[in-house]
């Protein structure tokens, strides 16, 4: 189910890369962090950076291991996740979905919609700048 609004920066969503992407691009559903704010001239688009529960074979400056401030549901419930700062995409809302949690005592579905916080978002931005070859700009964050 697609989202219908631009989420806040730092919110973790699921992004479906299975349609329209080919290797070596990502080609499966994976968690992402929202990088862009809502931009008036870009309706229904959101810039995201990929997360991985699997450590990279060779960690690079554009990777960073982080502890999330909340628990993720299976199969994304690893203790830590890796920012993949070299995997940034502007994607349409139709690719994005909120992460479903458990049902509450009232029977309603819980959705994860909490931003990761400023410290983690700063780390995300640093990784993205390094992944784009713009590491000299990290000193301005």
Backbone as JSON Lines, residues from 0, in Angstrom:
{"i":0,"aa":"X","n":[0.85,-1.18,0.0],"ca":[0.0,0.0,0.0],"c":[0.89,1.24,0.0]}
{"i":1,"aa":"X","n":[0.67,2.13,-0.91],"ca":[1.5,3.32,-1.06],"c":[1.12,4.38,-0.03]}
{"i":2,"aa":"X","n":[2.09,5.25,0.27],"ca":[1.79,6.39,1.13],"c":[1.11,7.47,0.28]}
{"i":3,"aa":"X","n":[0.44,8.41,0.95],"ca":[-0.3,9.46,0.24],"c":[0.13,10.86,0.64]}
{"i":4,"aa":"X","n":[1.21,10.94,1.42],"ca":[1.69,12.23,1.89],"c":[3.21,12.14,2.03]}
{"i":5,"aa":"X","n":[3.86,13.29,2.05],"ca":[5.31,13.3,2.22],"c":[5.63,13.12,3.69]}
{"i":6,"aa":"X","n":[6.35,12.05,4.05],"ca":[6.7,11.84,5.46],"c":[7.79,12.8,5.91]}
{"i":7,"aa":"X","n":[7.94,12.91,7.21],"ca":[8.97,13.77,7.78],"c":[10.36,13.21,7.49]}
{"i":8,"aa":"X","n":[11.35,14.09,7.47],"ca":[12.74,13.65,7.33],"c":[13.08,12.75,8.51]}
{"i":9,"aa":"X","n":[13.82,11.67,8.21],"ca":[14.25,10.77,9.26],"c":[13.3,9.62,9.54]}
{"i":10,"aa":"X","n":[12.12,9.62,8.92],"ca":[11.18,8.51,9.1],"c":[11.67,7.32,8.28]}
{"i":11,"aa":"X","n":[11.54,6.13,8.84],"ca":[11.92,4.91,8.12],"c":[10.67,4.33,7.46]}
{"i":12,"aa":"X","n":[10.8,4.04,6.18],"ca":[9.73,3.44,5.38],"c":[10.25,2.18,4.71]}
{"i":13,"aa":"X","n":[9.37,1.46,4.04],"ca":[9.8,0.38,3.15],"c":[9.69,0.88,1.73]}
{"i":14,"aa":"X","n":[10.7,0.59,0.93],"ca":[10.71,0.98,-0.47],"c":[10.77,-0.27,-1.33]}
{"i":15,"aa":"X","n":[9.9,-0.35,-2.31],"ca":[9.85,-1.51,-3.2],"c":[10.64,-1.2,-4.47]}
{"i":16,"aa":"X","n":[11.83,-1.77,-4.54],"ca":[12.7,-1.59,-5.71],"c":[12.54,-2.73,-6.71]}
{"i":17,"aa":"X","n":[11.57,-3.62,-6.51],"ca":[11.47,-4.83,-7.33],"c":[10.98,-4.57,-8.76]}
{"i":18,"aa":"X","n":[10.37,-3.43,-9.01],"ca":[9.85,-3.15,-10.33],"c":[10.58,-1.95,-10.95]}
{"i":19,"aa":"X","n":[11.22,-2.16,-12.08],"ca":[11.87,-1.06,-12.78],"c":[13.33,-0.87,-12.47]}
{"i":20,"aa":"X","n":[13.88,-1.62,-11.56],"ca":[15.3,-1.55,-11.24],"c":[15.95,-2.87,-11.65]}
{"i":21,"aa":"X","n":[17.21,-2.82,-12.05],"ca":[17.94,-4.03,-12.43],"c":[19.3,-4.03,-11.75]}
{"i":22,"aa":"X","n":[19.85,-5.22,-11.46],"ca":[21.18,-5.29,-10.85],"c":[22.2,-4.54,-11.69]}
{"i":23,"aa":"X","n":[23.14,-3.81,-11.1],"ca":[23.52,-3.81,-9.7],"c":[22.69,-2.86,-8.83]}
{"i":24,"aa":"X","n":[21.59,-2.3,-9.36],"ca":[20.7,-1.49,-8.54],"c":[19.99,-2.4,-7.54]}
{"i":25,"aa":"X","n":[19.37,-1.81,-6.56],"ca":[18.6,-2.6,-5.61],"c":[17.36,-3.13,-6.32]}
{"i":26,"aa":"X","n":[16.98,-4.35,-6.0],"ca":[15.85,-4.97,-6.7],"c":[14.89,-5.68,-5.74]}
{"i":27,"aa":"X","n":[14.84,-5.26,-4.49],"ca":[13.92,-5.88,-3.53],"c":[13.38,-4.82,-2.59]}
{"i":28,"aa":"X","n":[12.46,-5.22,-1.74],"ca":[11.95,-4.31,-0.71],"c":[12.99,-4.17,0.39]}
{"i":29,"aa":"X","n":[13.2,-2.94,0.82],"ca":[14.14,-2.72,1.91],"c":[13.77,-1.46,2.66]}
{"i":30,"aa":"X","n":[14.19,-1.37,3.91],"ca":[13.93,-0.13,4.66],"c":[14.79,1.01,4.14]}
{"i":31,"aa":"X","n":[14.23,2.19,4.2],"ca":[14.91,3.41,3.78],"c":[14.62,4.51,4.78]}
{"i":32,"aa":"X","n":[15.49,5.5,4.82],"ca":[15.26,6.69,5.65],"c":[14.95,7.86,4.71]}
{"i":33,"aa":"X","n":[13.92,8.61,5.04],"ca":[13.54,9.78,4.26],"c":[14.6,10.85,4.45]}
{"i":34,"aa":"X","n":[15.14,11.32,3.35],"ca":[16.21,12.31,3.36],"c":[15.69,13.72,3.06]}
{"i":35,"aa":"X","n":[14.73,13.82,2.16],"ca":[14.27,15.14,1.7],"c":[13.08,15.65,2.49]}
{"i":36,"aa":"X","n":[13.0,16.97,2.62],"ca":[11.77,17.54,3.15],"c":[10.74,17.58,2.03]}
{"i":37,"aa":"X","n":[9.53,17.95,2.35],"ca":[8.52,18.14,1.31],"c":[8.94,19.34,0.46]}
{"i":38,"aa":"X","n":[8.98,19.14,-0.84],"ca":[9.38,20.2,-1.77],"c":[8.2,20.48,-2.68]}
{"i":39,"aa":"X","n":[7.73,21.71,-2.71],"ca":[6.5,22.06,-3.43],"c":[6.52,21.67,-4.9]}
{"i":40,"aa":"X","n":[7.64,21.84,-5.58],"ca":[7.7,21.56,-7.02],"c":[7.91,20.08,-7.33]}
{"i":41,"aa":"X","n":[7.92,19.22,-6.3],"ca":[8.12,17.78,-6.51],"c":[7.01,16.99,-5.82]}
{"i":42,"aa":"X","n":[5.78,17.12,-6.3],"ca":[4.7,16.37,-5.65],"c":[4.86,14.87,-5.85]}
{"i":43,"aa":"X","n":[4.56,14.13,-4.82],"ca":[4.56,12.65,-4.85],"c":[5.94,12.05,-5.07]}
{"i":44,"aa":"X","n":[7.0,12.8,-4.76],"ca":[8.37,12.29,-4.82],"c":[9.04,12.49,-3.47]}
{"i":45,"aa":"X","n":[9.92,11.56,-3.15],"ca":[10.61,11.58,-1.87],"c":[12.02,11.04,-2.1]}
{"i":46,"aa":"X","n":[13.02,11.72,-1.57],"ca":[14.39,11.22,-1.69],"c":[14.7,10.39,-0.44]}
{"i":47,"aa":"X","n":[15.19,9.18,-0.69],"ca":[15.45,8.23,0.39],"c":[16.85,7.65,0.27]}
{"i":48,"aa":"X","n":[17.36,7.14,1.38],"ca":[18.63,6.44,1.41],"c":[18.38,5.06,2.01]}
{"i":49,"aa":"X","n":[18.98,4.05,1.4],"ca":[18.71,2.66,1.78],"c":[19.41,2.27,3.08]}
{"i":50,"aa":"X","n":[18.77,1.34,3.78],"ca":[19.33,0.71,4.97],"c":[19.49,-0.77,4.69]}
{"i":51,"aa":"X","n":[20.41,-1.4,5.39],"ca":[20.62,-2.83,5.25],"c":[20.84,-3.45,6.62]}
{"i":52,"aa":"X","n":[20.29,-4.64,6.81],"ca":[20.55,-5.37,8.06],"c":[21.81,-6.22,7.93]}
{"i":53,"aa":"X","n":[22.35,-6.3,6.72],"ca":[23.56,-7.07,6.46],"c":[24.76,-6.13,6.35]}
{"i":54,"aa":"X","n":[25.83,-6.38,7.08],"ca":[27.02,-5.52,6.96],"c":[27.6,-5.6,5.54]}
{"i":55,"aa":"X","n":[28.17,-4.5,5.05],"ca":[28.8,-4.54,3.73],"c":[30.03,-5.46,3.76]}
{"i":56,"aa":"X","n":[30.35,-6.06,2.62],"ca":[31.53,-6.93,2.54],"c":[32.78,-6.15,2.9]}
{"i":57,"aa":"X","n":[32.86,-4.94,2.42],"ca":[33.99,-4.06,2.73],"c":[33.41,-2.69,3.1]}
{"i":58,"aa":"X","n":[33.31,-2.39,4.41],"ca":[32.77,-1.08,4.8],"c":[33.56,0.07,4.19]}
{"i":59,"aa":"X","n":[32.82,1.04,3.68],"ca":[33.4,2.22,3.04],"c":[32.98,3.46,3.83]}
{"i":60,"aa":"X","n":[33.58,4.62,3.53],"ca":[33.22,5.84,4.26],"c":[31.74,6.22,4.11]}
{"i":61,"aa":"X","n":[31.06,5.73,3.07],"ca":[29.64,6.03,2.88],"c":[28.73,5.01,3.55]}
{"i":62,"aa":"X","n":[29.29,4.11,4.33],"ca":[28.53,3.17,5.16],"c":[28.67,3.6,6.61]}
{"i":63,"aa":"X","n":[27.64,3.34,7.38],"ca":[27.71,3.6,8.81],"c":[26.74,2.67,9.52]}
{"i":64,"aa":"X","n":[27.22,2.02,10.55],"ca":[26.39,1.15,11.36],"c":[25.72,2.0,12.44]}
{"i":65,"aa":"X","n":[24.4,1.87,12.55],"ca":[23.66,2.65,13.55],"c":[22.74,1.75,14.36]}
{"i":66,"aa":"X","n":[22.48,2.17,15.58],"ca":[21.47,1.55,16.43],"c":[20.22,2.4,16.31]}
{"i":67,"aa":"X","n":[19.13,1.78,15.89],"ca":[17.88,2.52,15.78],"c":[17.29,2.75,17.17]}
{"i":68,"aa":"X","n":[16.62,3.87,17.37],"ca":[16.05,4.17,18.7],"c":[14.73,3.44,18.97]}
{"i":69,"aa":"X","n":[14.35,2.53,18.08],"ca":[13.11,1.76,18.25],"c":[13.29,0.42,17.57]}
{"i":70,"aa":"X","n":[12.42,-0.52,17.91],"ca":[12.48,-1.86,17.33],"c":[11.75,-1.89,16.0]}
{"i":71,"aa":"X","n":[12.36,-2.63,15.06],"ca":[11.75,-2.84,13.75],"c":[11.12,-4.23,13.74]}
{"i":72,"aa":"X","n":[10.06,-4.42,12.96],"ca":[9.45,-5.75,12.87],"c":[10.28,-6.68,11.98]}
{"i":73,"aa":"X","n":[10.04,-7.97,12.1],"ca":[10.7,-8.96,11.23],"c":[10.33,-8.67,9.79]}
{"i":74,"aa":"X","n":[11.18,-8.88,8.85],"ca":[12.53,-9.43,8.91],"c":[13.61,-8.36,9.07]}
{"i":75,"aa":"X","n":[13.22,-7.16,9.47],"ca":[14.16,-6.03,9.58],"c":[14.54,-5.75,11.02]}
{"i":76,"aa":"X","n":[14.42,-6.73,11.89],"ca":[14.57,-6.53,13.33],"c":[15.98,-6.77,13.84]}
{"i":77,"aa":"X","n":[16.99,-6.51,13.04],"ca":[18.38,-6.64,13.48],"c":[18.68,-5.6,14.56]}
{"i":78,"aa":"X","n":[19.62,-5.92,15.42],"ca":[20.03,-5.0,16.5],"c":[20.54,-3.68,15.92]}
{"i":79,"aa":"X","n":[21.33,-3.78,14.87],"ca":[21.85,-2.59,14.2],"c":[21.55,-2.69,12.7]}
{"i":80,"aa":"X","n":[21.58,-1.54,12.04],"ca":[21.42,-1.5,10.59],"c":[22.55,-0.65,10.01]}
{"i":81,"aa":"X","n":[22.76,-0.81,8.73],"ca":[23.81,-0.07,8.02],"c":[23.19,0.94,7.08]}
{"i":82,"aa":"X","n":[23.68,2.17,7.14],"ca":[23.31,3.19,6.16],"c":[24.11,2.9,4.9]}
{"i":83,"aa":"X","n":[23.42,2.89,3.76],"ca":[24.08,2.67,2.48],"c":[24.06,4.0,1.72]}
{"i":84,"aa":"X","n":[24.96,4.9,2.11],"ca":[24.99,6.25,1.59],"c":[25.24,6.37,0.11]}
{"i":85,"aa":"X","n":[25.62,5.29,-0.54],"ca":[25.8,5.29,-1.99],"c":[24.53,4.85,-2.71]}
{"i":86,"aa":"X","n":[23.47,4.56,-1.97],"ca":[22.21,4.1,-2.55],"c":[21.09,5.09,-2.22]}
{"i":87,"aa":"X","n":[21.1,6.21,-2.94],"ca":[20.14,7.29,-2.75],"c":[19.24,7.35,-3.98]}
{"i":88,"aa":"X","n":[17.94,7.48,-3.76],"ca":[17.0,7.55,-4.88],"c":[15.88,8.54,-4.59]}
{"i":89,"aa":"X","n":[15.43,9.22,-5.63],"ca":[14.17,9.96,-5.57],"c":[13.12,9.0,-6.11]}
{"i":90,"aa":"X","n":[12.18,8.62,-5.26],"ca":[11.19,7.62,-5.65],"c":[9.78,8.19,-5.48]}
{"i":91,"aa":"X","n":[8.86,7.65,-6.26],"ca":[7.46,8.03,-6.16],"c":[6.82,7.4,-4.94]}
{"i":92,"aa":"X","n":[5.78,8.05,-4.44],"ca":[5.07,7.55,-3.27],"c":[4.56,6.13,-3.48]}
{"i":93,"aa":"X","n":[4.29,5.74,-4.74],"ca":[3.77,4.4,-4.99],"c":[4.76,3.3,-4.61]}
{"i":94,"aa":"X","n":[6.04,3.62,-4.48],"ca":[7.05,2.65,-4.05],"c":[7.19,2.57,-2.53]}
{"i":95,"aa":"X","n":[6.63,3.53,-1.82],"ca":[6.87,3.66,-0.39],"c":[5.68,3.2,0.45]}
{"i":96,"aa":"X","n":[5.99,2.59,1.56],"ca":[4.95,2.11,2.47],"c":[5.42,2.29,3.9]}
{"i":97,"aa":"X","n":[4.5,2.57,4.79],"ca":[4.82,2.64,6.21],"c":[5.17,1.23,6.7]}
{"i":98,"aa":"X","n":[5.98,1.15,7.71],"ca":[6.35,-0.14,8.29],"c":[5.28,-0.52,9.3]}
{"i":99,"aa":"X","n":[4.71,-1.69,9.08],"ca":[3.62,-2.17,9.94],"c":[4.17,-2.79,11.21]}
{"i":100,"aa":"X","n":[3.61,-2.38,12.31],"ca":[3.94,-2.99,13.59],"c":[2.84,-3.95,13.99]}
{"i":101,"aa":"X","n":[2.85,-4.34,15.23],"ca":[1.81,-5.23,15.75],"c":[0.51,-4.47,15.96]}
{"i":102,"aa":"X","n":[-0.55,-5.23,16.15],"ca":[-1.83,-4.62,16.5],"c":[-1.84,-4.3,17.98]}
{"i":103,"aa":"X","n":[-2.45,-3.18,18.3],"ca":[-2.57,-2.77,19.7],"c":[-3.69,-3.52,20.39]}
{"i":104,"aa":"X","n":[-3.87,-3.26,21.67],"ca":[-4.92,-3.9,22.45],"c":[-6.31,-3.57,21.91]}
{"i":105,"aa":"X","n":[-6.41,-2.42,21.25],"ca":[-7.69,-2.03,20.67],"c":[-7.97,-2.68,19.32]}
{"i":106,"aa":"X","n":[-7.01,-3.5,18.84],"ca":[-7.17,-4.2,17.56],"c":[-6.73,-3.41,16.35]}
{"i":107,"aa":"X","n":[-6.3,-2.17,16.55],"ca":[-5.86,-1.34,15.43],"c":[-4.39,-1.61,15.12]}
{"i":108,"aa":"X","n":[-4.05,-1.52,13.85],"ca":[-2.68,-1.73,13.39],"c":[-1.82,-0.54,13.78]}
{"i":109,"aa":"X","n":[-0.62,-0.83,14.26],"ca":[0.36,0.19,14.62],"c":[1.32,0.35,13.43]}
{"i":110,"aa":"X","n":[1.62,1.59,13.06],"ca":[2.57,1.88,11.98],"c":[3.72,2.69,12.54]}
{"i":111,"aa":"X","n":[4.92,2.33,12.16],"ca":[6.11,3.06,12.6],"c":[6.18,4.36,11.82]}
{"i":112,"aa":"X","n":[6.18,5.47,12.52],"ca":[6.19,6.78,11.85],"c":[7.01,7.78,12.67]}
{"i":113,"aa":"X","n":[8.02,7.28,13.4],"ca":[8.83,8.1,14.28],"c":[10.17,8.41,13.61]}
{"i":114,"aa":"X","n":[10.53,9.68,13.47],"ca":[11.85,9.99,12.92],"c":[12.97,9.45,13.79]}
{"i":115,"aa":"X","n":[14.11,9.16,13.16],"ca":[15.23,8.55,13.87],"c":[15.96,9.51,14.81]}
{"i":116,"aa":"X","n":[15.8,10.79,14.65],"ca":[16.48,11.77,15.51],"c":[17.62,12.46,14.79]}
{"i":117,"aa":"X","n":[18.02,13.6,15.32],"ca":[19.0,14.46,14.65],"c":[20.38,13.83,14.54]}
{"i":118,"aa":"X","n":[20.84,13.11,15.55],"ca":[22.18,12.51,15.49],"c":[22.28,11.48,14.36]}
{"i":119,"aa":"X","n":[21.28,10.63,14.25],"ca":[21.3,9.62,13.19],"c":[21.11,10.28,11.83]}
{"i":120,"aa":"X","n":[20.23,11.28,11.76],"ca":[20.01,11.97,10.48],"c":[21.29,12.68,10.01]}
{"i":121,"aa":"X","n":[22.06,13.21,10.94],"ca":[23.35,13.82,10.57],"c":[24.29,12.76,10.01]}
{"i":122,"aa":"X","n":[24.32,11.6,10.62],"ca":[25.15,10.49,10.13],"c":[24.7,10.07,8.73]}
{"i":123,"aa":"X","n":[23.39,10.03,8.5],"ca":[22.85,9.7,7.18],"c":[23.35,10.71,6.15]}
{"i":124,"aa":"X","n":[23.24,11.98,6.47],"ca":[23.68,13.03,5.54],"c":[25.17,12.92,5.23]}
{"i":125,"aa":"X","n":[25.98,12.63,6.26],"ca":[27.41,12.46,6.04],"c":[27.68,11.3,5.07]}
{"i":126,"aa":"X","n":[27.0,10.18,5.29],"ca":[27.19,9.02,4.42],"c":[26.78,9.32,2.98]}
{"i":127,"aa":"X","n":[25.67,10.03,2.82],"ca":[25.2,10.37,1.48],"c":[26.19,11.29,0.77]}
{"i":128,"aa":"X","n":[26.69,12.3,1.47],"ca":[27.68,13.19,0.85],"c":[28.93,12.41,0.44]}
{"i":129,"aa":"X","n":[29.38,11.5,1.29],"ca":[30.55,10.68,0.94],"c":[30.24,9.78,-0.25]}
{"i":130,"aa":"X","n":[29.04,9.23,-0.3],"ca":[28.64,8.35,-1.39],"c":[28.53,9.08,-2.72]}
{"i":131,"aa":"X","n":[28.34,10.4,-2.67],"ca":[28.25,11.2,-3.89],"c":[29.59,11.85,-4.24]}
{"i":132,"aa":"X","n":[30.64,11.53,-3.49],"ca":[31.94,12.13,-3.75],"c":[32.04,13.56,-3.25]}
{"i":133,"aa":"X","n":[31.21,13.94,-2.29],"ca":[31.18,15.3,-1.77],"c":[31.59,15.36,-0.3]}
{"i":134,"aa":"X","n":[32.56,14.54,0.07],"ca":[32.93,14.42,1.48],"c":[33.45,15.74,2.08]}
{"i":135,"aa":"X","n":[33.96,16.64,1.26],"ca":[34.45,17.91,1.79],"c":[33.31,18.76,2.36]}
{"i":136,"aa":"X","n":[32.08,18.45,2.0],"ca":[30.94,19.22,2.5],"c":[30.46,18.74,3.88]}
{"i":137,"aa":"X","n":[30.96,17.6,4.35],"ca":[30.49,17.06,5.63],"c":[30.82,18.01,6.79]}
{"i":138,"aa":"X","n":[31.86,18.83,6.64],"ca":[32.22,19.76,7.72],"c":[31.16,20.83,7.94]}
{"i":139,"aa":"X","n":[30.23,20.98,6.99],"ca":[29.18,22.0,7.1],"c":[27.92,21.47,7.75]}
{"i":140,"aa":"X","n":[27.9,20.21,8.11],"ca":[26.69,19.62,8.72],"c":[26.61,19.95,10.2]}
